Structure formats: C-alpha cells, structure tokens
Amino acid sequence: MTKIARLSRRIILRTFGSYKKFVFFVCIIFAVLYVAKSIFMTQNITADRLHDETRNVTILADVSLSESNEVCGIPETCPAGRHRFYVKSGYQSHVPPRICFDGVDYIGKGKVSGRGVNIVVINEVTLTVEEVNTFDTYTSGEEFHDYLTNNITDFRIILFATFDDATKALMKETRKLLNHFGSTKISVLQFRDALVFVGQKGLTQGSAIEKYGRRFLNRDFAEPAEVTGCLSSAVGKLSRSVVKESNPELSNSENCGVVNCGPDGFPIHLYSGYQNSEIPRLCIGGKKIMEKEAGRGFNVAVIDPKTKTVVKFGRFDTYRSSETNLDAFLESVNDDQIVVAVTHDEVTMHLSAAIKQQFESLGSFYISKLAMRDAWCFVGQRGLQGRSPYEELEFAPNGGITWSDPIDRKFCIPSKLKGFSLVPEDIKRNIRRIEFCNKYVGYGEFCAGGRNDEGITPAILRDEELLDNAAFSIPILIVPGANKNAFRMQLESIMSNPGIRPEMVSVYFSEEFEEFGELIELFSFKSFPIPTADVKTNYSELLLTALERIWQQHNDSEYVIVFEEEVMARRHFLGFIAQCLSAVKADESLVGISGWNENGYQGLSTIPNFVYRTETFPGLGFLLRKSYYDVHMKGRLTSCCSVRSWMGWLQGLPQGFEMLVPDTSFVMRRPFEETTLPEYLLQLFNRPRVYQKRDPVLVQNKNELTKDSYEEALINLLKSSTALSLTNLTATMCHHVIPAGVTEKSFSIFYEQNDENDDSLLSQLCRCFKLFYVANYKSRGKHNGIIRFTVRENHVVLIGSKTKYFVYKPSNHHPLEIH
C-alpha cells in the first residue's frame, strides 16, 4: 500500500505539478458529469422549443415510473408555481391508463377509466382540474368530437391517454381538432397504438408534450406510452386571438362596394369570415366597423336611420360564455333603430332563448334555426312587422363537424324596412322534437348543437332491383332496455335504412320508461308500453312477451324482424335482408336471417358480401320465420329461450334447421361498460369486431343459400381448397399458416375427433384463429359440424374427422391429431 501511495503521489505531481491542481481537476470532472446528467434528465423535445420562453413545462425523462412513494411517481421536486403530472396509456384491454395531476389520480388507480380516450381538463389560470372524461372512440366518435368542439374553451389544458383501441370510430375531423391542442401524433395514431400527450387549446401543432407507441404487426397491442413532468399555465406557444371591445374606428371603404343606394338608403357589406381563421367584416355607410374588435360570436351594430350613422356596437362571444349581455344590448335598441348582425365561427354554445327572442322581435326568422358553426347575417329594425327581407343563413355540413361556407352579402338598406308575412311553407321546424328535448335530458347529440328542430324522415330506397321486395313490408319489432340514449341511436339507425316504412315498426317497452313513448312518436313508429305487472324485472322476460305480442299484432305475416336492446342497424341492413329473403322463402329449413356474425372479429370477416348457413341462433338483430316460431317456440318460450339470445336460444337449432349469417355483421351491439364481466360477454361484445361499411352491399352468393345449392357450392370449394398443416396449437395466432400475399383462395384444416361431439381440437383451433372461444362454452357458427370464416379474403374451413366432409381430405395429408 505504501508503494502504491508513493507511486500515486509521483504521478500526480508529475502530471499536475501540485495537489491543488489535481483537486481542481477532479472538481471539474464531477461538475461536467453533473451538468451532463442534468441535461439528459430533461427531455429534449426540440431545440427551438427548449429555448421557447413561453413554454412553462419541465419534462422529466429517465425517471423511474414504477410505483413509488413519490407524488404521481415523480421523485424530483417541481419548481415553485409548477404542478406535477404523470400520464400513462393503458396496456392491452385490462390494465387501465393513469392520469395523475398535482398528486391526485383522476384516471386509473381505482378511479374512472374507459376504452378509447381518457382526458383530464385543467384550467390554465387556476391550474385546477375542471373535468374528467372518458370517450369510447372505438364504438362512436361523435360524442368526443362534440365535446372538444363545445365544452373545452380556449387555452384550457388537457392530459390525454388512450386505452385499448381509440381509433376505430375516431373521426378525421376530431384528429384535426386535436392538432389545435398541439398534437402531431394523433394524425398517425392507428389501431391499438398508444398515445399520451399534454396539450392546450390554441397550441401550435407540434408543441404538445407527447409520447407515441406503435403497435407492431406481431403484437396485439402497443406497449404503454408515458410522460411526466412539471406544468405551468402555458404548455407552449399559444395562438391568442381574443379581441377587446372599444370605440369604433372608421375608415373609408368606397361605399362598401355597393352601387349608389339613392337618397333614402345606405350601403351595407357583411362578411362572416372564413371558418375560424379569418375575422368577419362589417361595412356600414361607406365606413368599416369593428376592424380590430370583430371576432367569434355575434358582431352587432345599431344604426340611427335618420343620420345613417352607427350609434353603438359590440361583439358578444356566445360560444365562450352565456354572460355576454347580448339580450340586454338588443333590448336597449330604440324604436325605428336598425340592427345589423353577422356571426363568426361558433355562436350556439351559449345562445339563449332570450337572445333569440330579441332577434325575432327585430324581424329574424332564421335565428331559431341557427346551429353549430352555421353562418348568419341579419338586418332588422325595432318595430318591423313581419319577417326581415335582409337575412341569410348558411348551414354547416354534417351537423357542424366543420364550418359552413362564409356569407358575403351586400345590401342597400332603406331607413324604414318593410317586412313580409310568413307562409306555411317557410315553417319547417320540428316543434314536437323541440318540446321533447326541452322536457328530457340524456339524449346526446339528438338534442344538442341546435339541431333539435330538424325533421325525422325515413331514408329513401334508390336500388331499383329492391323497390318491390317484400322485405320492406315485414313487421319490425324493437325491444329497448333502460339505456335511453342507446335506444335513441337505435331508432335513428333503423330510420336511416333505405326503404324503411315507419308504419311497419312497433316498439314494445316497459311502461316505467314513459318518455320512450314520446320519443317513439317522433319517429312515427308505433308505441306499445308493457305493464310492469306483465313481465319480470329481467330483460329476457320483456323480450319474450314482446315477441308473443308482435305475432298477435301481425298474425298474417310470415316473418318478423327483431331488434334487441342497444342493437344498431348498419345502413342497408334491410337491403341485406331483402337479398336473402328469397332463399328463406324457398327453403323451409331456414329459420331466418341474422344480421350478426358471432365470429365476425377483426382480421376474420374479410368478405363483406358473403353469407353462411349456421346451426346456431346469434340473436341481436334478425328475421324470424313464423311457421318455425309456431312449432318450436310458441307457448314454451320460457323453456327454449329464457336466457339472452346470445347465450343460445334453443341451445342450438333443432337438427335440420339453420340461420343465414353474414361474414361481416350488419348489426352492432354497444360494448358493455362494466369493468368486470364474464369471459363470454367480453368475447362476444368487447373484442374488436368488423361491421359492414360498403354502401350498398350486393350479396355474392345469394343464389347459393338454399340447402342443396349451399352444399354443392361448399363441396366445390372443398375440392379446390388447399389442405394446411398445423403442428402448434399453443401459438397465439394461427393466421400465419395462410400464405402471405394470397387472396381469394380457399384453405381447409382437417383434425381428428373421437366422436361427432368431440370438439376438443376444434376449440383449440378456434382459440388459435381468434374465433369465439371461451372455456366450457361450445364453438359458434357450425354448419354440419364444420366452421367457416375468412382471412385476408380467403375462405378457411375447419373439418373434423367425424363430419361428412372429411372425405375431401387429400390422401397424403395428415390431420391434426389428438394428444
């Protein structure tokens, strides 16, 4: 040790000259290492954002985010005035996301969470949480789009996390809205990818703090994404466009671009602005009004008709707040004074009945029809009798998903306006719908966004080949449950089917839901409340009672179409029924037609216009033959069908009977929202499925659906199919045995059975191919013991050794054996 010490001293003195210099060098080394560590402890988003003085977020990377005793899992202390956050996406479909802010978990960790999008909204001024919401954008995207459009005001901060899949129903317009919260990765988010971000309404695109996890092709889900750090009032650079009211600044505008209006009139030019990016313009009497103050909301000026000058003006942002005083401003307008108004961007969010009444008293007719992102301009006068001739309304497309075309109008306005009377053709408001929406709550977009006065009309059938088809005269039975908004969506989906005849639709419901009767009347369907004394408390009893009564109501009908609770019809469901009906009429062995394929999962249902024959009764949305009902179901529904239809009415159809089932479903049922569900319900309803998207659908094999024709086509398919070998049924996915890049071919997989009831290998095959599989439950969708499905537009058939189709196994092929 003494020799080592002497050697060390000689090296230090020879290299540094003295001990002080050596100590100084060591300090420098430690300082460099400390700075380097600090740099890497702060996530470097981009160099320009790192030095942006408006950015008030510290991102802490390389921090262990495992469970710890620290608040939100962040061991570092945030600077004064900043608040901790931690955002992590969910994992697969069973581990919920987590959103923690300022030491409190708002999403996950035992709190609310849901499939799709999970967000926490934070006030940018007080830095307190205002709202916590989840949106199932796998099944529906409208609610989330409406929420972003109407509920989140400018500059609010959001913490965003995905769970399971968030993209199936996520609208393109919603992605664009989230770009305005600073996100870029939302534009590339795909099925079961993971995304978390911290954004703010008004952020320039690319300024959000976000982390994106991609799902690789060999994985069912992406790995979770997570961000954490310290937050202040601004996430990044904001596009601030708030305008203050002030005295008018007038400048010449060459008579507002209007030809000379004569001695009694004066020119007006009104422009509503383009979307939300170009401000509106008002020119009155050759002077530009509110050049700097115009903006979102109502831009209003009051004119003295004698002097033709602006008396007062104001901008009233009824999107941001209901406390605009616009109604008081209009009420203060004196007799004969003229009011000029033009809207910009969105104005209906907090547009009150009092404001509408004030504009109506000035001669407006269209103010009551103004809806989300419509454009409107108006010139009225206190004391005007009748409707103003100077009013225009431009409707926004698709219920306000995007903005309307701008209004650009020029008028010559007389000092005394002459109104004209309303005629009945002018009045198209749906008064009953307005009254219903004013009376009840909980019906979502049906009563929101200013569209609650729209008429409800059946979709028109334009397919000439189906115009005289008997399917459109078949009685339709709807049996809703307790979810009123789901019931509303169900009625709308049925009404949107081309060829629907409202007089053929009957709705049987529990009398405890009195408002259902009023809702049904809006669609011109027939309403039949069932007394609670006639049914038990469970839905199955209600459904069976309704089924008995619909046959009593339509005793002469050969068929009835049934929709169970929370089942939505895809467009052209009735067209699908119409194309298959001739096969049912010609073949007594067909019980009916199902709109739902129990095996119709993503990756499997790939030929949308193909139809199978199966021995199971899928339920949900279906056509049922009366002659079969009379023999096998009438009078014994409690023994054959007391459970829900998806559990297996009749425990499989009696031998010799089958249903027609599409490869791709024409109906969908809303997923269950409960956090703990039996495995069979998770498999049936909460796994990603494929639904019809083609418009319309031409059934490919509609002439091969009767018993003999179907068998002939099936045998020809088996003879031309390629036999595939499987050796490992423990794999998570058997799709790999289908050759890559091959389409429109047929493949068969043969397996051994001990007897005709032995499904041991079939169950394993169903699990491996991701068909319906639940331990101790029978496989679904059999036809004479085999199961058919499609993969990448190829037909696949699973064939057991005890089925009559095993003879088509090639002689040199070895079937899958029982071990």
Backbone hydrogen bonds, N-H to C=O, Kabsch-Sander energy under -0.5 kcal/mol:
donor,donor_aa,acceptor,acceptor_aa,energy
5,A,1,M,-2.3
6,R,2,T,-2.6
7,L,3,K,-2.5
8,S,4,I,-2.4
9,R,5,A,-2.5
10,R,6,R,-2.2
11,I,7,L,-2.1
12,I,8,S,-2.5
13,L,9,R,-2.8
14,R,10,R,-2.6
15,T,11,I,-2.3
16,F,12,I,-3.2
17,G,12,I,-0.7
17,G,13,L,-1.2
22,F,18,S,-1.4
23,V,19,Y,-2.5
24,F,20,K,-2.4
25,F,21,K,-2.2
26,V,22,F,-2.3
27,C,23,V,-2.2
28,I,24,F,-2.1
29,I,25,F,-2.2
30,F,26,V,-2.2
31,A,27,C,-2.3
32,V,28,I,-2.4
33,L,29,I,-2.3
34,Y,30,F,-2.2
35,V,31,A,-2.3
36,A,32,V,-2.6
37,K,33,L,-2.2
38,S,34,Y,-2.2
39,I,35,V,-2.3
40,F,36,A,-2.1
41,M,37,K,-1.3
42,T,38,S,-0.6
42,T,39,I,-1.1
43,Q,41,M,-0.6
43,Q,59,I,-1.7
45,I,43,Q,-1.2
50,L,46,T,-2.0
51,H,47,A,-1.0
52,D,49,R,-1.2
53,E,51,H,-0.6
55,R,52,D,-1.4
56,N,54,T,-0.5
56,N,234,A,-2.1
58,T,230,C,-2.4
59,I,57,V,-0.6
60,L,58,T,-0.6
60,L,228,T,-1.7
61,A,41,M,-1.4
61,A,59,I,-0.8
73,G,70,E,-1.7
74,I,71,V,-2.0
82,R,79,P,-1.9
83,H,231,L,-2.8
85,F,229,G,-2.2
86,Y,100,C,-2.4
87,V,227,V,-2.8
88,K,98,R,-2.8
89,S,225,A,-2.7
90,G,162,T,-2.6
91,Y,95,V,-2.5
92,Q,90,G,-0.5
94,H,91,Y,-1.1
95,V,91,Y,-2.1
98,R,88,K,-2.5
99,I,107,I,-1.8
100,C,86,Y,-3.0
101,F,104,V,-2.6
102,D,84,R,-3.5
104,V,101,F,-1.7
106,Y,99,I,-2.7
106,Y,104,V,-0.6
107,I,99,I,-1.5
108,G,112,V,-1.3
111,K,108,G,-1.8
116,G,163,F,-2.8
117,V,115,R,-0.6
117,V,135,F,-2.9
118,N,161,A,-2.5
119,I,133,N,-2.8
120,V,159,L,-1.9
121,V,131,E,-2.8
122,I,157,I,-3.4
123,N,128,T,-2.7
127,L,123,N,-1.9
130,E,121,V,-3.0
131,E,121,V,-1.2
133,N,119,I,-2.5
135,F,117,V,-2.8
137,T,135,F,-1.9
139,T,136,D,-1.1
140,S,136,D,-2.0
145,H,141,G,-1.9
146,D,142,E,-2.8
147,Y,143,E,-2.2
148,L,144,F,-2.4
149,T,145,H,-2.1
150,N,146,D,-2.8
151,N,147,Y,-2.4
152,I,147,Y,-0.9
153,T,151,N,-0.7
155,F,201,K,-1.7
156,R,153,T,-1.7
157,I,122,I,-2.5
158,I,199,G,-2.4
159,L,120,V,-2.4
160,F,158,I,-0.5
160,F,197,F,-2.7
161,A,118,N,-2.4
162,T,195,L,-1.5
163,F,116,G,-1.7
164,D,92,Q,-0.8
169,A,137,T,-2.9
170,L,167,T,-0.7
175,R,171,M,-1.8
176,K,172,K,-1.8
177,L,173,E,-1.9
178,L,174,T,-2.2
179,N,175,R,-1.3
180,H,176,K,-0.9
180,H,177,L,-0.9
181,F,178,L,-1.2
182,G,179,N,-1.6
182,G,203,L,-0.5
183,S,178,L,-1.7
187,S,184,T,-1.5
188,V,185,K,-1.2
189,L,185,K,-0.8
193,D,190,Q,-2.5
194,A,213,G,-3.2
196,V,211,K,-2.2
197,F,160,F,-1.8
198,V,209,I,-2.7
199,G,158,I,-2.4
199,G,197,F,-0.5
200,Q,181,F,-1.3
201,K,156,R,-2.6
202,G,180,H,-2.5
203,L,180,H,-0.8
203,L,200,Q,-2.4
204,T,237,K,-1.6
206,G,182,G,-1.7
207,S,204,T,-1.8
208,A,182,G,-1.9
209,I,198,V,-2.1
210,E,208,A,-0.8
211,K,196,V,-2.7
213,G,194,A,-3.5
214,R,212,Y,-0.5
216,F,214,R,-0.6
219,R,216,F,-2.3
222,A,192,R,-1.8
227,V,87,V,-2.3
229,G,85,F,-1.9
230,C,58,T,-3.2
231,L,83,H,-3.2
232,S,56,N,-0.7
239,S,202,G,-2.5
240,R,238,L,-1.1
250,L,248,P,-0.6
253,S,286,G,-1.7
256,C,253,S,-0.8
257,G,253,S,-0.6
257,G,254,E,-1.9
258,V,255,N,-2.0
265,G,261,C,-0.5
266,F,413,I,-1.6
268,I,411,F,-2.3
269,H,283,C,-2.5
270,L,409,R,-2.9
271,Y,281,R,-2.4
272,S,407,I,-2.3
275,Q,273,G,-0.6
277,S,274,Y,-1.9
278,E,274,Y,-1.8
281,R,271,Y,-2.3
282,L,289,I,-0.8
283,C,269,H,-2.3
284,I,287,K,-2.8
285,G,267,P,-3.1
287,K,284,I,-1.4
288,K,251,S,-2.0
289,I,282,L,-3.2
291,E,249,E,-0.5
294,A,290,M,-1.9
297,G,344,H,-2.3
298,F,316,F,-2.6
299,N,297,G,-0.5
299,N,342,V,-2.3
300,V,298,F,-0.6
300,V,314,G,-2.6
301,A,340,V,-2.7
302,V,312,K,-3.0
303,I,338,I,-3.2
304,D,309,T,-2.5
308,K,304,D,-2.3
309,T,304,D,-0.7
311,V,302,V,-3.2
312,K,302,V,-1.0
314,G,300,V,-2.3
316,F,298,F,-2.5
317,D,315,R,-0.5
318,T,316,F,-1.5
321,S,317,D,-1.7
324,T,322,S,-1.2
329,F,325,N,-2.3
330,L,326,L,-2.5
331,E,327,D,-2.2
332,S,328,A,-1.4
333,V,330,L,-1.6
336,D,382,R,-1.8
337,Q,334,N,-1.5
338,I,303,I,-2.3
339,V,380,G,-2.4
340,V,301,A,-2.9
341,A,378,F,-2.7
342,V,299,N,-1.7
343,T,376,W,-2.4
344,H,297,G,-1.4
345,D,275,Q,-0.6
350,H,318,T,-2.3
351,L,348,T,-1.0
352,S,350,H,-0.8
356,K,352,S,-1.8
357,Q,353,A,-2.4
358,Q,354,A,-1.8
359,F,355,I,-2.2
360,E,356,K,-2.5
361,S,357,Q,-2.0
362,L,358,Q,-0.7
362,L,359,F,-0.8
363,G,360,E,-1.3
364,S,359,F,-2.0
368,S,365,F,-0.7
369,K,366,Y,-1.6
370,L,366,Y,-0.6
370,L,367,I,-0.8
372,M,449,G,-1.9
374,D,371,A,-2.4
375,A,394,E,-2.4
377,C,392,E,-2.2
378,F,341,A,-2.6
379,V,390,Y,-2.3
380,G,339,V,-2.6
381,Q,362,L,-1.7
382,R,337,Q,-2.2
383,G,361,S,-0.5
384,L,381,Q,-2.0
386,G,384,L,-0.6
387,R,420,F,-2.9
388,S,363,G,-3.1
390,Y,379,V,-0.5
391,E,389,P,-0.7
392,E,377,C,-2.3
394,E,375,A,-3.1
395,F,393,L,-0.5
399,G,396,A,-0.6
400,G,397,P,-1.1
401,I,397,P,-1.0
401,I,398,N,-0.5
402,T,397,P,-0.9
404,S,373,R,-1.7
409,R,270,L,-2.6
411,F,268,I,-2.7
413,I,266,F,-2.8
413,I,411,F,-0.6
415,S,264,D,-0.8
419,G,417,L,-0.6
420,F,387,R,-1.8
426,D,423,V,-2.0
427,I,423,V,-0.6
427,I,424,P,-1.1
428,K,426,D,-0.9
430,N,453,D,-2.0
431,I,429,R,-1.4
434,I,430,N,-2.1
435,E,431,I,-2.6
436,F,432,R,-2.3
437,C,433,R,-2.6
438,N,434,I,-2.0
439,K,435,E,-1.2
440,Y,436,F,-2.3
446,F,443,Y,-1.6
447,C,444,G,-1.5
448,A,445,E,-0.7
451,R,448,A,-1.3
454,E,451,R,-1.8
457,T,455,G,-0.6
459,A,495,M,-2.0
462,R,460,I,-0.5
464,E,462,R,-0.9
466,L,463,D,-1.5
467,L,463,D,-0.6
467,L,464,E,-0.7
469,N,466,L,-1.9
472,F,469,N,-1.3
473,S,470,A,-1.9
474,I,471,A,-1.2
476,I,504,M,-2.8
477,L,561,I,-3.7
478,I,506,S,-2.4
479,V,563,F,-2.2
484,K,482,A,-1.1
487,F,483,N,-1.9
488,R,484,K,-2.3
489,M,485,N,-2.2
490,Q,486,A,-2.1
491,L,487,F,-2.4
492,E,488,R,-2.2
493,S,489,M,-2.3
494,I,490,Q,-2.0
495,M,491,L,-2.4
496,S,492,E,-1.5
497,N,494,I,-1.5
499,G,459,A,-1.9
500,I,497,N,-2.1
504,M,501,R,-2.5
505,V,502,P,-1.7
506,S,476,I,-3.0
506,S,504,M,-0.5
507,V,526,K,-2.7
508,Y,478,I,-2.2
508,Y,506,S,-0.5
509,F,507,V,-0.5
509,F,528,F,-1.6
511,E,530,I,-2.2
513,F,510,S,-2.0
514,E,512,E,-1.0
516,F,513,F,-1.3
517,G,513,F,-0.5
517,G,514,E,-1.2
518,E,514,E,-0.7
519,L,515,E,-2.2
520,I,516,F,-2.8
521,E,517,G,-1.7
522,L,518,E,-1.1
522,L,519,L,-0.5
523,F,519,L,-0.7
523,F,520,I,-1.1
524,S,521,E,-1.3
525,F,520,I,-1.8
526,K,505,V,-2.7
528,F,507,V,-2.7
530,I,509,F,-3.6
534,D,531,P,-1.8
535,V,532,T,-0.8
542,L,538,N,-1.1
543,L,539,Y,-2.7
544,L,540,S,-2.4
545,T,541,E,-2.2
546,A,542,L,-2.3
547,L,543,L,-2.3
548,E,544,L,-2.0
549,R,545,T,-2.0
550,I,546,A,-2.2
551,W,547,L,-1.2
552,Q,548,E,-1.3
553,Q,549,R,-2.3
554,H,550,I,-2.1
555,N,552,Q,-0.7
557,S,554,H,-1.4
560,V,624,L,-1.6
561,I,475,P,-2.7
562,V,622,F,-3.2
563,F,477,L,-2.5
564,E,620,L,-2.8
567,V,564,E,-1.2
568,M,566,E,-0.5
568,M,668,M,-3.2
570,R,666,F,-3.1
573,F,570,R,-1.7
576,F,572,H,-1.9
577,I,573,F,-2.3
578,A,574,L,-2.6
579,Q,575,G,-1.8
580,C,576,F,-1.5
581,L,577,I,-1.3
582,S,578,A,-0.5
583,A,580,C,-0.7
584,V,580,C,-1.4
585,K,581,L,-2.5
586,A,582,S,-1.7
587,D,583,A,-1.1
590,L,587,D,-1.6
591,V,589,S,-0.7
591,V,658,E,-2.8
592,G,658,E,-0.6
593,I,623,L,-1.3
594,S,660,L,-3.3
595,G,621,G,-2.8
598,E,596,W,-0.6
600,G,597,N,-1.8
601,Y,599,N,-1.9
602,Q,688,P,-1.9
604,L,601,Y,-2.1
605,S,601,Y,-1.7
606,T,604,L,-1.3
610,F,607,I,-1.7
612,Y,661,V,-3.6
614,T,659,M,-2.5
615,E,782,K,-3.0
621,G,619,G,-1.9
622,F,562,V,-2.0
623,L,593,I,-3.1
624,L,560,V,-2.7
625,R,591,V,-2.2
626,K,558,E,-3.5
629,Y,625,R,-1.9
630,D,626,K,-2.9
631,V,627,S,-1.4
632,H,628,Y,-2.8
633,M,629,Y,-2.0
634,K,629,Y,-3.1
636,R,633,M,-2.1
639,S,636,R,-0.7
640,C,636,R,-2.2
641,C,637,L,-2.7
647,M,644,R,-2.0
648,G,645,S,-1.5
649,W,617,F,-0.5
649,W,645,S,-1.0
650,L,640,C,-2.6
651,Q,648,G,-1.8
652,G,649,W,-1.3
653,L,615,E,-2.5
657,F,654,P,-2.2
658,E,589,S,-2.4
659,M,614,T,-2.7
660,L,592,G,-1.9
661,V,612,Y,-2.4
663,D,610,F,-2.9
665,S,690,V,-0.9
666,F,595,G,-3.6
667,V,595,G,-1.3
668,M,568,M,-2.2
670,R,566,E,-1.8
677,L,675,T,-0.5
681,L,678,P,-0.6
682,L,678,P,-1.9
683,Q,679,E,-2.5
684,L,680,Y,-2.1
685,F,681,L,-2.6
686,N,681,L,-0.8
686,N,682,L,-1.2
690,V,600,G,-2.1
692,Q,665,S,-2.5
699,V,697,V,-0.7
700,Q,609,N,-3.5
701,N,609,N,-0.6
702,K,699,V,-0.8
704,E,701,N,-2.1
705,L,702,K,-0.5
710,Y,706,T,-2.9
711,E,707,K,-2.0
712,E,708,D,-2.2
713,A,709,S,-2.3
714,L,710,Y,-2.5
715,I,711,E,-2.6
716,N,712,E,-2.0
717,L,713,A,-1.9
718,L,714,L,-2.4
719,K,715,I,-2.4
720,S,716,N,-1.4
721,S,717,L,-0.5
721,S,718,L,-0.7
722,T,746,S,-2.1
723,A,721,S,-0.5
724,L,748,S,-2.8
729,L,727,T,-0.5
731,A,728,N,-0.8
734,C,768,C,-2.0
737,V,734,C,-2.0
738,I,735,H,-1.7
742,V,739,P,-1.4
744,E,793,E,-1.1
747,F,795,H,-2.7
748,S,722,T,-2.3
749,I,797,V,-2.5
751,Y,799,I,-2.2
752,E,816,L,-2.9
758,D,755,D,-1.9
759,D,757,N,-0.9
763,S,759,D,-2.9
764,Q,760,S,-1.3
765,L,761,L,-2.4
766,C,762,L,-2.6
767,R,763,S,-2.2
768,C,764,Q,-2.4
769,F,765,L,-2.5
770,K,767,R,-0.8
771,L,766,C,-2.6
777,Y,774,V,-2.2
783,H,786,I,-2.6
786,I,783,H,-2.0
787,I,798,L,-1.3
788,R,781,G,-0.6
789,F,796,V,-2.0
790,T,604,L,-0.7
791,V,794,N,-2.2
794,N,791,V,-1.6
795,H,745,K,-2.6
796,V,789,F,-2.8
797,V,747,F,-2.0
798,L,787,I,-2.4
799,I,749,I,-2.9
799,I,797,V,-0.6
801,S,751,Y,-1.3
803,T,800,G,-1.4
806,F,803,T,-1.4
807,V,804,K,-0.5
808,Y,805,Y,-1.7
809,K,806,F,-1.8
813,H,810,P,-1.8
816,L,750,F,-2.7
